[in-house]
Amino acid sequence: MIKLFLFYLLTALYYNSYRYILKINNARTSPTYSDTPSWLSGGKYIIILFIFCLILSLLAMRKKKNNYSNNPTVFSAKNKKHATYVMFFLAFYFYSIVITGITSDFYAFEATFFFPIFIFILLGDFDRHAFFNKVFNFLKASVWIFLIVDIIQYLLFYFFNRLPALAYEGSVSVRFGSLQDDPNGYAFLMSSFYFVGMYYRGIARFMFYSLFVVNLLLTISFTGMAAVLLAIAIVTLLSSKLTFNKLILYWSSLVVAVAGVIVISQLPLVQKIISTKQGSIDQHANLFSALTGIGVSDVFGFNPVGWIAESAYVNILLNFGVIVTCVIYFLVASILYSYIRYLTKVKPDYNRLKKEPVYILGLCAFSFSLSIFIGGVNLPLEVVFPVNALFPFFLSLLCIIPSYRYALDNAYQSE
């Protein structure tokens, strides 16, 4: 089962790699690209559906068998809180299928198709320790690949004028998205990269974070950069021990960063970039305009409208209704809050845990989930692949990592 979860992660991270190589994405955003054929854009759903069928078959075969019942690293999905998550997300998933059938619009399908992975990971009976370490090692290797590929793409543009998907020849707004070839999606994906750098020391760490900063800047995704940096700052403050020196450092960094943004924003090149994005900025500034003139039936989701706004919150509200929206976001907020409590509990052991792959993986998952929770206000991330595929995956990790840690702690205390 672990191999199937890794295959899911492989598909999510690398499926879009054909875009840059074949120059296939969206002809409207680049003069050198062609539109993605339907069979190619739909291929990921077929692959993921095949993975889901295999996982479901394994779950059915192991229904009355638990090979790891005596292993403290294994979590049982009989936990009431997790059972609640499974029940509501499963209901939400089937409700989206009904909406898709009624409206013949694929918005609800795209927004919720990947949520079964959340349910499968919580219900799955497998060695958590092996799972966490394999996911971390896979993510660690992938991070370097993405960071280096993005630099290669920039060099190809600089020396040979090879344009990425979101660029026009002669424009100063040339945006890079590494293997995703999608700057907005890649910016949010990078929120799961940052804390991998904790694993390294010396020159390797310096190179890692230097590449990270350059990659993030090359996206020119204002919403992405703001949400990612805010999520990283929040996770850092919640997880690490705060000393007076650190507080002074953080405050000084904030002041310098704000001053730097003000100064840099006045540079002619930056002004040109902002002017080229003015249309997008105006569109995002009016993202709640879709809520004007709506009636009671719209608020309760009786008239699903599909993808209508540059905001996940607005889209979900107008397609699923206020009740379903509040329930889903409450569940997500509950998972995030539970993980915050976990970080608070283990904070005294931060110096020991910061070298643990499982702990670092948790920070990566938390940072990613938090950035999506924030960035969804200004971007329709629920229909952006692979963000919508990775969100339930990382959200499930936030549910089971604290149980893994506590199970080991209790086991050690009982010895």
Backbone torsions as a table, in degrees:
resi	resn	phi	psi	omega
1	MET	NA	-35.5	179.0
2	ILE	-60.2	-39.6	179.8
3	LYS	-62.9	-34.8	178.4
4	LEU	-69.3	-39.2	176.2
5	PHE	-63.1	-40.3	178.1
6	LEU	-68.3	-34.9	176.9
7	PHE	-65.6	-36.9	175.3
8	TYR	-61.6	-46.6	-180.0
9	LEU	-64.0	-40.5	177.3
10	LEU	-59.9	-45.8	179.8
11	THR	-63.0	-44.5	-178.7
12	ALA	-62.6	-43.1	-175.0
13	LEU	-78.9	-33.3	-169.1
14	TYR	-114.8	-4.3	-176.1
15	TYR	-60.8	-39.5	-176.8
16	ASN	-77.4	3.2	-176.9
17	SER	-65.2	-15.1	177.7
18	TYR	-68.9	-23.1	-172.1
19	ARG	-58.0	-56.0	-175.7
20	TYR	-67.9	-40.1	-176.3
21	ILE	-65.6	-45.2	-175.5
22	LEU	-95.3	-2.4	-176.6
23	LYS	55.9	50.1	178.9
24	ILE	-123.5	119.1	175.7
25	ASN	-163.8	-85.6	-179.1
26	ASN	-144.2	117.2	-177.1
27	ALA	-65.5	-20.6	-178.5
28	ARG	-76.4	-19.9	-175.9
29	THR	-104.1	-4.4	178.6
30	SER	-156.4	132.8	-179.3
31	PRO	-70.9	-14.8	-176.7
32	THR	-102.0	-0.8	-177.6
33	TYR	-106.7	156.4	172.8
34	SER	-114.2	163.0	-179.5
35	ASP	-70.0	149.3	179.5
36	THR	-73.1	126.7	176.6
37	PRO	-62.0	149.7	-177.5
38	SER	-59.4	-39.1	-177.3
39	TRP	-66.8	-30.2	-179.2
40	LEU	-79.9	-40.7	178.0
41	SER	-68.7	-28.6	179.9
42	GLY	-88.0	-10.1	-177.6
43	GLY	-61.1	-34.4	-178.6
44	LYS	-64.1	-33.7	-179.9
45	TYR	-68.9	-36.8	178.6
46	ILE	-66.5	-43.6	179.5
47	ILE	-63.0	-47.9	-179.1
48	ILE	-64.9	-39.0	178.1
49	LEU	-62.6	-39.7	176.6
50	PHE	-61.8	-41.8	177.7
51	ILE	-63.1	-43.6	179.9
52	PHE	-61.2	-40.8	179.5
53	CYS	-63.6	-40.4	179.0
54	LEU	-66.4	-42.9	179.5
55	ILE	-64.0	-42.9	179.6
56	LEU	-61.8	-37.8	177.6
57	SER	-64.3	-42.7	178.4
58	LEU	-64.9	-40.6	178.4
59	LEU	-62.8	-39.1	179.5
60	ALA	-66.1	-40.0	-178.5
61	MET	-70.6	-28.5	-177.5
62	ARG	-100.0	13.5	-174.6
63	LYS	-55.4	-41.4	-177.5
64	LYS	-108.1	18.2	-177.8
65	LYS	-132.1	131.5	179.8
66	ASN	-131.6	100.0	-176.8
67	ASN	-72.6	-14.3	-173.2
68	TYR	-123.0	29.1	-175.0
69	SER	-62.8	-23.7	179.9
70	ASN	-100.6	5.9	-178.2
71	ASN	-92.2	119.1	-176.9
72	PRO	-67.6	-11.4	179.8
73	THR	-86.3	-2.4	-177.8
74	VAL	-98.4	134.0	179.5
75	PHE	-103.6	136.4	176.4
76	SER	-94.1	131.7	-177.2
77	ALA	-74.5	6.7	177.2
78	LYS	-75.0	-10.2	174.2
79	ASN	-52.6	130.7	-172.6
80	LYS	-62.0	-41.9	-178.7
81	LYS	-63.9	-44.3	-179.2
82	HIS	-70.1	-33.4	175.9
83	ALA	-63.6	-34.9	176.7
84	THR	-65.5	-44.3	177.4
85	TYR	-58.3	-47.3	-178.6
86	VAL	-60.5	-44.6	-176.8
87	MET	-63.4	-47.9	-176.7
88	PHE	-71.3	-41.0	179.2
89	PHE	-67.6	-33.0	176.4
90	LEU	-67.3	-42.0	177.1
91	ALA	-63.7	-40.6	178.1
92	PHE	-62.3	-39.8	-179.0
93	TYR	-64.7	-46.9	-179.7
94	PHE	-69.2	-32.7	176.5
95	TYR	-63.6	-38.6	178.5
96	SER	-66.6	-32.6	177.4
97	ILE	-65.5	-40.5	178.2
98	VAL	-62.6	-45.2	179.9
99	ILE	-61.5	-42.4	179.0
100	THR	-61.1	-40.8	179.3
101	GLY	-67.7	-37.5	-178.1
102	ILE	-72.8	-44.4	-173.9
103	THR	-90.7	-17.9	-174.1
104	SER	59.1	21.1	176.1
105	ASP	-107.3	137.7	-172.7
106	PHE	-91.0	10.7	179.9
107	TYR	-60.1	-52.7	-177.9
108	ALA	-62.0	-35.3	177.7
109	PHE	-63.2	-48.5	-179.6
110	GLU	-64.6	-37.7	-174.6
111	ALA	-71.7	-27.7	-172.5
112	THR	-123.4	-1.1	-173.5
113	PHE	-56.2	-34.8	-171.8
114	PHE	-90.6	-0.8	-175.8
115	PHE	-65.2	-25.2	176.6
116	PRO	-56.2	-26.0	-179.9
117	ILE	-62.9	-34.2	175.9
118	PHE	-60.7	-45.9	-178.5
119	ILE	-67.3	-43.4	-177.9
120	PHE	-63.6	-40.4	-179.1
121	ILE	-67.7	-37.1	178.1
122	LEU	-71.1	-34.0	-178.3
123	LEU	-87.3	-19.9	-173.8
124	GLY	-63.4	146.1	178.8
125	ASP	-111.2	94.5	-176.6
126	PHE	-151.4	168.3	-178.7
127	ASP	-73.1	107.0	-176.9
128	ARG	-62.7	-39.8	-177.6
129	HIS	-59.2	-47.5	179.1
130	ALA	-64.7	-40.6	-179.1
131	PHE	-61.6	-50.1	-178.2
132	PHE	-60.9	-44.7	-177.7
133	ASN	-67.8	-37.0	178.3
134	LYS	-70.3	-38.7	177.1
135	VAL	-64.5	-42.7	-179.8
136	PHE	-64.4	-44.4	-179.8
137	ASN	-64.0	-38.3	177.9
138	PHE	-66.1	-44.1	179.4
139	LEU	-65.2	-41.3	-179.1
140	LYS	-60.2	-44.4	179.1
141	ALA	-68.6	-40.2	-177.8
142	SER	-65.6	-36.5	-179.6
143	VAL	-57.8	-47.7	179.7
144	TRP	-62.5	-40.1	179.4
145	ILE	-61.0	-47.3	-178.7
146	PHE	-64.6	-44.5	-177.7
147	LEU	-63.6	-42.7	-178.0
148	ILE	-72.1	-40.5	179.1
149	VAL	-60.6	-38.7	180.0
150	ASP	-63.3	-40.2	177.3
151	ILE	-65.4	-40.0	177.9
152	ILE	-61.8	-41.9	178.7
153	GLN	-62.0	-40.3	178.7
154	TYR	-65.1	-42.6	179.7
155	LEU	-64.1	-37.8	176.8
156	LEU	-64.1	-36.4	176.7
157	PHE	-69.9	-43.7	-175.1
158	TYR	-66.1	-41.7	-175.4
159	PHE	-93.7	-30.9	-174.0
160	PHE	-122.9	4.2	179.0
161	ASN	58.6	33.5	176.1
162	ARG	-78.7	110.3	-175.1
163	LEU	-82.3	142.5	171.6
164	PRO	-82.4	-169.6	-173.1
165	ALA	-69.7	-34.9	-178.7
166	LEU	-108.5	79.0	-178.5
167	ALA	-167.3	147.6	173.2
168	TYR	-121.9	142.4	-177.8
169	GLU	-60.7	129.8	-179.4
170	GLY	88.4	-6.2	180.0
171	SER	-86.5	148.8	176.9
172	VAL	-84.6	-13.4	-179.1
173	SER	-96.1	78.5	177.0
174	VAL	-106.2	114.4	-171.1
175	ARG	-109.6	136.9	-175.9
176	PHE	-114.6	142.3	-178.7
177	GLY	-134.4	26.8	177.3
178	SER	51.4	-139.7	-177.4
179	LEU	-65.5	-23.8	178.6
180	GLN	-74.6	-27.0	-175.6
181	ASP	52.4	34.3	179.6
182	ASP	-141.5	98.9	-174.0
183	PRO	-57.5	-43.3	-179.8
184	ASN	-64.6	-48.9	179.6
185	GLY	-62.9	-39.9	-179.2
186	TYR	-67.5	-37.7	178.5
187	ALA	-57.5	-44.4	180.0
188	PHE	-72.7	-34.0	175.4
189	LEU	-60.4	-34.5	-178.5
190	MET	-65.8	-19.3	177.2
191	SER	-65.2	-22.0	176.0
192	SER	-87.4	-6.0	-179.1
193	PHE	-88.4	-37.9	-163.4
194	TYR	-51.4	-50.2	-172.5
195	PHE	-76.9	-6.9	171.7
196	VAL	-61.1	-29.1	179.4
197	GLY	-60.4	-21.1	177.5
198	MET	-62.0	-23.6	-175.7
199	TYR	-72.4	-21.8	-173.2
200	TYR	-101.6	165.0	178.8
201	ARG	-135.0	158.4	172.3
202	GLY	62.1	-133.9	-174.8
203	ILE	-64.7	-33.2	179.8
204	ALA	-63.8	-42.3	178.8
205	ARG	-66.6	-41.9	179.3
206	PHE	-60.8	-45.4	179.4
207	MET	-63.5	-40.6	-178.2
208	PHE	-60.3	-53.0	-175.7
209	TYR	-72.7	-27.8	174.6
210	SER	-65.0	-46.2	177.1
211	LEU	-63.6	-37.8	-179.6
212	PHE	-61.2	-48.4	-178.9
213	VAL	-62.0	-45.6	-179.6
214	VAL	-63.0	-44.3	178.9
215	ASN	-60.0	-44.3	-178.3
216	LEU	-64.9	-40.7	179.2
217	LEU	-66.6	-34.9	-178.3
218	LEU	-69.6	-15.9	176.5
219	THR	-71.7	-28.2	-174.1
220	ILE	47.9	38.1	177.4
221	SER	-100.4	100.3	-175.6
222	PHE	-61.1	-46.5	178.8
223	THR	-65.1	-43.0	-179.5
224	GLY	-62.4	-47.8	-179.4
225	MET	-62.7	-43.1	-179.0
226	ALA	-64.5	-47.2	-178.0
227	ALA	-66.3	-41.3	-178.6
228	VAL	-66.1	-47.5	-179.3
229	LEU	-65.3	-37.9	177.8
230	LEU	-66.2	-42.5	178.7
231	ALA	-63.2	-43.7	178.8
232	ILE	-61.5	-42.7	179.9
233	ALA	-63.3	-43.1	-179.7
234	ILE	-64.1	-46.6	-179.2
235	VAL	-63.5	-39.9	179.0
236	THR	-62.4	-45.0	-179.4
237	LEU	-66.7	-36.1	-177.8
238	LEU	-76.4	-29.0	-171.9
239	SER	-96.6	-35.5	-173.9
240	SER	-93.2	156.4	176.7
241	LYS	-72.4	132.1	-180.0
242	LEU	-96.3	122.7	173.9
243	THR	-114.1	168.8	-179.6
244	PHE	-60.5	-41.8	179.6
245	ASN	-63.0	-39.6	178.9
246	LYS	-66.9	-39.7	178.4
247	LEU	-61.5	-43.6	177.4
248	ILE	-61.8	-41.2	179.9
249	LEU	-64.1	-45.6	-179.2
250	TYR	-64.3	-43.2	-179.3
251	TRP	-65.7	-42.7	178.5
252	SER	-63.4	-41.3	179.3
253	SER	-63.0	-39.7	179.3
254	LEU	-64.2	-45.5	179.7
255	VAL	-61.6	-45.9	179.7
256	VAL	-63.8	-40.4	-179.4
257	ALA	-64.1	-45.9	179.7
258	VAL	-62.6	-44.9	178.8
259	ALA	-62.9	-39.9	179.5
260	GLY	-64.3	-41.7	178.6
261	VAL	-62.3	-42.8	179.9
262	ILE	-62.1	-44.7	-179.3
263	VAL	-67.6	-48.1	-177.1
264	ILE	-63.8	-35.8	-177.8
265	SER	-63.9	-17.5	-179.9
266	GLN	-90.9	-7.0	179.6
267	LEU	-67.4	142.5	-178.5
268	PRO	-55.1	-42.2	-179.3
269	LEU	-62.5	-43.9	179.7
270	VAL	-65.6	-38.9	178.0
271	GLN	-61.8	-38.0	177.6
272	LYS	-65.6	-41.8	178.7
273	ILE	-62.0	-43.5	180.0
274	ILE	-63.3	-39.7	-179.7
275	SER	-65.1	-36.1	178.4
276	THR	-70.0	-23.1	179.9
277	LYS	-100.1	10.2	-175.1
278	GLN	-61.3	-39.7	178.9
279	GLY	-61.3	-43.6	178.3
280	SER	-65.5	-39.5	179.4
281	ILE	-62.7	-44.6	179.4
282	ASP	-63.3	-39.5	179.7
283	GLN	-63.6	-43.3	179.1
284	HIS	-70.5	-29.7	178.8
285	ALA	-66.6	-25.2	-179.9
286	ASN	-108.3	28.9	-173.5
287	LEU	-66.2	-20.7	179.5
288	PHE	-92.9	6.2	179.8
289	SER	-64.8	-23.4	179.1
290	ALA	-65.2	-17.3	-178.7
291	LEU	-86.2	-8.7	180.0
292	THR	-76.9	136.9	176.5
293	GLY	78.4	9.4	179.5
294	ILE	-81.9	153.5	-179.6
295	GLY	-106.5	-175.4	-178.9
296	VAL	-62.1	-40.9	-178.9
297	SER	-63.9	-34.3	178.0
298	ASP	-68.5	-41.4	-179.6
299	VAL	-62.2	-34.4	-178.5
300	PHE	-93.4	9.0	172.6
301	GLY	78.1	21.8	-178.9
302	PHE	-84.3	-10.3	177.6
303	ASN	-128.1	69.7	-178.2
304	PRO	-56.4	134.4	-173.8
305	VAL	-113.1	-2.8	-177.8
306	GLY	78.4	-158.6	-179.6
307	TRP	-76.4	110.7	-173.5
308	ILE	-123.4	-18.6	-174.7
309	ALA	-138.6	159.4	176.8
310	GLU	-84.5	42.8	-179.8
311	SER	-149.1	125.7	178.7
312	ALA	-62.8	-38.1	-178.2
313	TYR	-62.9	-44.7	-179.8
314	VAL	-66.9	-44.9	-179.4
315	ASN	-61.3	-46.4	-178.9
316	ILE	-65.4	-39.5	178.9
317	LEU	-61.4	-47.3	-174.9
318	LEU	-78.9	-12.7	179.2
319	ASN	-104.9	-30.1	-177.9
320	PHE	-112.6	-12.7	178.9
321	GLY	91.6	158.5	-173.9
322	VAL	-65.4	-35.3	-177.8
323	ILE	-67.4	-50.9	-179.8
324	VAL	-63.2	-41.2	179.5
325	THR	-60.2	-46.9	-179.8
326	CYS	-63.6	-40.6	-179.5
327	VAL	-64.7	-46.8	-177.8
328	ILE	-64.0	-47.4	-179.2
329	TYR	-69.5	-29.0	174.7
330	PHE	-66.1	-41.1	178.5
331	LEU	-64.5	-43.5	178.7
332	VAL	-63.5	-45.0	178.5
333	ALA	-62.0	-35.6	178.7
334	SER	-64.6	-40.3	178.4
335	ILE	-65.7	-43.8	179.0
336	LEU	-63.9	-41.9	179.9
337	TYR	-65.4	-40.1	178.1
338	SER	-61.7	-37.3	179.6
339	TYR	-72.6	-32.4	175.3
340	ILE	-62.3	-41.3	177.5
341	ARG	-63.5	-38.5	177.9
342	TYR	-63.7	-45.5	179.2
343	LEU	-61.8	-37.9	178.1
344	THR	-64.7	-39.0	-178.1
345	LYS	-68.0	-38.5	-176.5
346	VAL	-94.3	-0.1	-177.3
347	LYS	-55.4	-38.0	177.8
348	PRO	-57.8	-24.7	179.9
349	ASP	-100.5	21.1	-174.5
350	TYR	-56.9	-43.2	-177.4
351	ASN	-61.6	-30.2	177.2
352	ARG	-83.3	-41.4	-173.9
353	LEU	-74.8	-24.6	-175.5
354	LYS	-65.5	-10.8	176.3
355	LYS	-100.7	-3.8	-177.7
356	GLU	-84.2	125.8	178.6
357	PRO	-56.3	-38.4	-178.6
358	VAL	-65.6	-41.5	179.4
359	TYR	-65.8	-44.1	178.5
360	ILE	-62.6	-41.5	177.7
361	LEU	-59.7	-40.1	178.1
362	GLY	-62.3	-40.7	177.8
363	LEU	-65.3	-37.9	177.2
364	CYS	-62.6	-46.3	-179.4
365	ALA	-65.4	-40.2	-179.0
366	PHE	-67.5	-44.3	179.4
367	SER	-62.4	-43.6	178.9
368	PHE	-62.8	-50.5	-177.5
369	SER	-61.7	-40.1	-179.9
370	LEU	-67.4	-39.5	179.1
371	SER	-65.1	-36.3	177.4
372	ILE	-68.1	-41.3	179.1
373	PHE	-60.5	-37.0	-179.9
374	ILE	-81.1	-50.4	-174.3
375	GLY	-68.6	-21.4	179.4
376	GLY	-62.3	-17.8	177.2
377	VAL	-63.0	-34.4	-171.2
378	ASN	-120.5	3.6	177.8
379	LEU	-145.4	146.1	178.4
380	PRO	-81.9	64.2	-173.5
381	LEU	-67.3	-17.2	-178.8
382	GLU	-68.9	-14.7	178.2
383	VAL	-120.2	16.1	178.3
384	VAL	-101.2	112.0	177.4
385	PHE	-88.0	136.2	9.5
386	PRO	-97.0	12.0	-179.5
387	VAL	-57.5	-44.7	-178.3
388	ASN	-71.0	-18.9	176.9
389	ALA	-85.3	-33.8	-178.0
390	LEU	-82.5	-26.4	-177.4
391	PHE	-58.5	-52.7	177.8
392	PRO	-65.9	-29.5	178.4
393	PHE	-64.8	-51.8	-179.2
394	PHE	-69.6	-31.7	178.3
395	LEU	-63.9	-37.2	178.1
396	SER	-66.6	-34.3	177.5
397	LEU	-63.6	-36.8	178.6
398	LEU	-64.5	-26.2	178.5
399	CYS	-77.1	-38.4	-170.8
400	ILE	-100.2	-21.0	179.3
401	ILE	-63.1	-44.7	177.4
402	PRO	-60.0	-36.8	178.6
403	SER	-66.2	-36.7	177.9
404	TYR	-63.9	-45.8	-179.5
405	ARG	-65.1	-46.8	-177.8
406	TYR	-64.5	-37.2	-179.1
407	ALA	-62.1	-43.3	178.6
408	LEU	-66.6	-42.6	179.8
409	ASP	-59.9	-44.4	-179.8
410	ASN	-65.4	-37.3	179.8
411	ALA	-64.0	-41.4	179.9
412	TYR	-68.8	-35.7	-179.6
413	GLN	-68.6	-27.5	-177.1
414	SER	-82.2	-12.3	-178.9
415	GLU	-74.0	NA	NA
